[in-house]
Amino acid sequence: MSEPRKIELFISENTVTKCCETDQFHMNMFWHNGQKKLFQGGDEYGNNEIWCHNCESETHLIDKEGVSKNCVDCGKGPLVFEGQDEYEPDPETGDPRCFSCDLKANPERYA
């Protein structure tokens, strides 16, 4: 029997929940073996993605420091995690993309 593959996910220590800015959350993820891809969320559509243990509700994540980023494809920036000019993280690398570039790179998100 071969050794299992190791999958690692790194989240910034500045990442907190949007609802109450706590680091006490869990994020659902699953491996789809047919697509050989790791998905964030309760299913491949991202449903039931992040749960805040303090508020006992679904939520989103934000960067506590408010660090801005630029789009990896077109360079537009600064982009923020949530709000006006927000970025979409690449599903495989996590790199930030503006909405226009993400629409081109990941059209299945918006189908």
Buried (B, 14 or more C-beta within 10 A) or exposed (E): EEEEEEEEEEEEEEBBBBBBEEBEBEEBEEEEEEEEEEBBBBEEEBEEBBBBEBBEEBBEBBBBEEEBBBBBBEEBBEBBBEEEEEBBBBBEEEBBBBBEBBEEBBEEEEE
